[in-house]
Each structure stands twice: as structure tokens, then as C-alpha cells.
């Protein structure tokens, strides 16, 4: 199993190209099931999760191949054609690897009248139930039952529009039901819908495919079902989580980086936190610029919230930053109940963190010290990489297969900015 060796203490300096958003690309790939015509997606990141979704779609019968791109990046442009679907079952062996696999449920039921999808897996950061997906499909007229670990949904006469009120904001349920509603008869209204940039990107792509969607970017989406969708070409938005991660890497090491292609409007909550902590964040026509002002960082309280609040997917990274800031900070996790598993590993490097239920009190120390640590999930793993970059001595991050699910060529990007980092093939 691979590990990553980091010799820390080097300020990052240089430019990092931000890749396409994994969390936008996965539902966009699932949307290919809604039409018999090809969907071409550009700026796809080269990640394990993208490969997992491609394997799942191919199992359904989707033909996937590389397509030409004006930017001369054929490996990052895929054409997905769901003309001939051979199976509406998403098996456990594939779905267990990644929670986003569950997003095939809505499109399959909407277009084919039924689906059998295994309950999902992914990172072990909390229960993350799928009840909102199921209740929403039932509101659209589907019959749903759980059998032997599979969700079986049937709507042989098609879905019907309905008003669906989410009791809590759910990105996945919003995506699944938004896709399903595009082919439902009549009008569907999603109230308290998620507003993440990835939702907007999905809606924009669906509109390009012929869907009728109003309220894009708000928490009230109105979808008027159409008889069929057609093919389209769509470019995936840049990854705001990768952007925020490298913003914090620059701040943690006291360096200065340019994040090429990043969108500052997508990480405004991160910018505000970093500004309060003593980090200058600017914008040029082609990049976001990040550098620490002067001296040590300052502790700042952080609470994760649905967009446009601070992202839960950047909570572990900001905790690493606060671990070396002057003073104390309180980090509160409101999205997932089991997302502090990186705390014991940061403590091995000298961090002073006390967890009480959903909050962590972080008392900044002058410097972390390198140590062998173990990654427990995707975002925790990259927080340990950030810690290693800022720490004195050597850090070895084990179980880095999590990293490959969400960070494209991370060692290459960091080493190009001066980091002493390498992958060890054990």
C-alpha cells in the first residue's frame, strides 16, 4: 500500500493548476443516463472516483470514450452514450466504493421506469442516510422498497411532478431528484434545495440537454418535465475543494502560490476565514493568489455549513492551519457527525486539540513535528499532507489511496512549488 514521504518546512512558491471538480463531475456523468444521445464532458479530473463512476456506468451499458478537446487534453474529455442500456442494477461491489454511485438511481427510474441500486459506501465519516432520496422519489410517484441491501424503485408509468420540501439541505438528494424531475410529467418544485456550485453546474448541463429548470442558484428549483433530453457538450467547473486545500497549503507553509483557473467566488467563505487568520487572498484574470501577511497565523473560529457557508470538505484542512496559529480556535462540524478522525493523527505531530461532541478546541503551537501518521478518509488524508508540509522533519502519511480519490497528481503539483514530497510504493 502506497505512502507519502514529506520533508517539511519549505514555503511553497509557484503556480498550481486547479483541476475539474470531482463533486461536479460525478453527477454530470450520471446525467448521461437521461438521454440516448452522447453527452460530452470536458475538464474531467483524472481521479479514482471518476474511474469508479465510469466503471459503474459501463456496467449499465453506457459507452464511454475519449473525445477531442480544443485545449488539446483528450484524456480529460469523455463522451458518454447511454443509447443502449443493458442493466438497471447498480451492484454492491461498485456502489460500495463511492457514495456518489447512488446518483444513478434518479436517472434510471426517470428514463427506464425502474432501478435496483445497492446502498452506498464511501468514506467512513458518518451515517449519511439516503432517506431523502427515497422519500423524494416516492413523492414523484415511484414505489420504493429495501431488499437485501438494495433499493428497488419502480415507476413503470413514469414519474409525476410534485412539491418536495427537504427537511435538511442535502446535496446528493437535490442532485438525484433534480435529474429525475427533468423527465417527470408536469412540474416539480424542490424547496430547501442545496445551492452548491456543483448543483448549479449540474443544472446548467441539464438545461443544455433540453431540461426546463428555473431558480438555478437558489434554494427553490422549479423543474418542468420534458419528454426527452438530448446530447450536449459541457465543461466541468474548477474544483473549489482542491482550490481551498492549496490556499491553506500556501498559508500553512508561509509561501506564495498562484492557483490557475480557480474561482474565488466559489471559495468566498474560505477567503473570509483566511483573511481573518492573516492571509492575503487576491485575484488576477487567470488565478487566485495566496500569501501569508506577516508572522504567525491567528486562530479563527470556524463552523461548517451548507453552501455558501464554510465547506465540511475543508474542515480537516483548516484544523491543520489552526493547529499552528497563534491563540485558540473553535472548529464546529455541523454536517457529518464523525469527521474528526484526523485529530489523533495531528496530535501525533504535536497539535493540541480537544474534541467535545461536534466541536474541537484547537490551541495553536509554534510548530508541528514530523511523524508517521495514517489517513482515515479523503479530506483527513490531505490535512495530514498539509501538516507534513508545515512540520519540521519527516512525515510519512500511510493509506494514501484515499488521496487518489479526490486529488489529482498532488505530489507533482506540490513538488513543482518546492515541496519535498514523494510517493513511496510499498
Secondary structure, DSSP 8 states (H G I E B T S, - for coil): --EEEEE-----EEEEE--B-HHHHHHHHHGGGG-SS-EEEES----HHHHHHHHHHHHHT-EEEE---TTS-GGG-EEEE-SS----EE-HHHHTT-GGGGGHHHHHHHHHSEEEEE-----SS-----HHHHHHHHHTT-EEEEETTEEEEE-TT--B--EEE-SS--HHHHHHHHHHHTTSBSEEEEES----HHHHHHHHHHHHTT-EEE-TTSSEEEEE--S----EEEE--B-HHHHHHHHHHHHHHT-EEEEET--GGGGHHHHHHHHHHTEEEEEETTEEEEEE-SSS-B---EEB-STTSB-GGGHHHHHHHHHTSBSEEEEE--S-TT--TTHHHHHHTT-EEEEETTEEEEE--S--B--EEE--SHHHHHHHHHHHHHSBSEEEEE-GGGHHHH-TTHHHHHHTTT-EEEEE--
